[in-house]
């Protein structure tokens, strides 16, 4: 995995040069200063943020509740409930406990935690120590998977001098499943760094067998910010129901900070992008949303639930027009299969078989290959030792639902003629490039036609097939005959059915 591009979090204070902001949605609160310094040492950190207050256990729980702080690693579990569970576990374990910072980003589409630990490690350490001191934990362990991140965190620990509880950082093997809870605690405890395969709550038995508060890097950074601002100050950004800000990795390379409730299109535009053929939200265990839905989607848990999507680990991956979404899906499915922990049949056998059937379908395997893909997905669901098989199956199912015409045309041997550009990034040793069949001789070009004798200028067609129908100043379509790409055929047919004046029709093609 390469180092992230120069990272710019949206600043609350003027920087040395003009920067894009989303000021109308409230100022960002995670003032890591990444726009002004490549790395904040201890002195720069204190100059920017000031000293960290000390909080009693119940004060910390109240702060987490009042800010609705949730884990930022994928599941979004309420942090206050984690704290309470660990406190109860420590009472049953003679006061023994630990705090673990999950700094593993095994997914190549995510770089936000890497950016924090490279540029603002003390903000993360602040949050972890704040929690450890409130709980009375004996140790804070930070697990990372990149050497440059380990070096940055180790320097930060050295800049603090002796502290209690003890601080340490450990370099773990970089793989997708390293960030799973039991894999992280096993690795930090000197084990193989693989999921245990058992449903074990870290709040009851985590690092070295003691109750453990385990959360993601950004979660601790947000906690440190909230402790300094207080609940009311923290709520100045974001939504009343989802306060604060969040970090996103856009396109696998840009890390930005935005308040909850910001439109997805504003975030994409900030990074010089657009929804393209669709947007994958939440990473490789996430969900695709359509370009039309992306135009109205806002980034909050409640809003995204309407599309069956979640923010997950904060990955936002638009699929550009110049790449083959079917080939991109195959490439990721093959990578996910190779990232198996090797501990259960659904991972060892099921995921490679799923990836192979998907590749066969995209190479022109016909309807039988697509049905075999669906059968392979059913075979791995809810049967794995961890969530990896379910997440991979969900990713493939979401791609099939988001790009049905693409997969159908590839399965029938027509292809799309576009290369696989790697818009969905993967790392490490890869299988041979996905070979998408060359496009067959094109059928006659379909066109969307407007009958001027019937058209009344309602304009609904421009909303249903954006980019195909463009309205003139008078509100009527600018053209009576428009080329219709195959990917837009279904929407064009919808526009034909919805036209109040029955003025539209599709002509040509097979």
VENGI-V532104 format. One line per field, one symbol per residue. phi: phi as a letter, one per 40 degrees, with the letter a starting at -180 (. if undefined). psi: psi as a letter, one per 30 degrees, with the letter a starting at -180 (. if undefined). burial: 1 if it has 24 or more other C-alpha atoms within 12 Angstrom, else 0. A space follows every 50 residues. Layout:
phi=???
psi=???
burial=???
This chain:
phi=.ccccdcbccccbdccacbcbbccbgccbcccgccbacacccccccccbg cccbbcdcccccccccbfcbcbcicgcdccccdcccdcccccbfgcaabb bcbcbccccbbcccccccbbcccccdcccdcccccgccabbbbbbbcccd ccccccccccgcbbccbabbcbccadccccdccccccccgccgbdcgbcb cccbabcfgbdbcbacdcdccccccccccgccccccbgbdcacgbacbbb ggabbbbbcdgccdcccccdcgbacfcibcbggcbbbcbcdccccbcbca ccccccbgbbcfcgcbbcbcccbccccccccccccccccdcgbaddccbc cdccccccccccchcgcccccccccccccccfbccacccccccccccccc ccbcccccccccgcgbgccccgdbcbbgcbcddcccccccdccdccbcbb cccbdbgcgcccccbcgccbccdcgcdcbcbbdbcdcbcccccccdcccc cfcbabbggc
psi=klkllkkjkkkflkaflklklhffgkklfiifgfffkekjaeeeeeeefa lklkklefeeeeeeeffhklkgfefhkkeeeeeeeeeeeeefhhgkllkk jjgkifkffkgeeeeefeehefeeeeeeeeeeeefglfkjkkklgkeeee eeeeeeeeffaklklkklkkjlkjlefefkeeeeeeefggafhlkfgkjk kffejckgglkkjklleeeeeeeeeeeefleeeefflalefilallkkjk ggfkklklkkfkkeeeeeeeghalfbflkjkfaggakklleeefffklil eeefffggllfbggkjjkjlfgljeeeeeeeeeeeeefgkfgfleeeeee eeeeeeeeeeefghfaeeeeeeeeeeeeffkgflfafeeeeeeeeeeeee eeheeeeeeeeggeaffkljfgfjkllaklllkkjkkkklkklkklkkkk jfffkghegeefeeikfekkkafgflkflfkkkjlefgeeeeeeeeefjf ghgklkkaa.
burial=10111111111100000001110011111111111101111101100110 01101010011111111111111111011111111111110000011111 11111111111111111111111111111111111111111111111011 11111110010000111111111111111111111111100011111001 11111111011111111111111111111110011111100111111111 11111111111111111101101111111111111111111111101111 10110010111111111111001111111111111111111111111111 11111111111111110011011101110110011111111111111111 11111111111111111111111111100000011110000000011111 00001010111101100111000001100101111111101110110010 0111110000
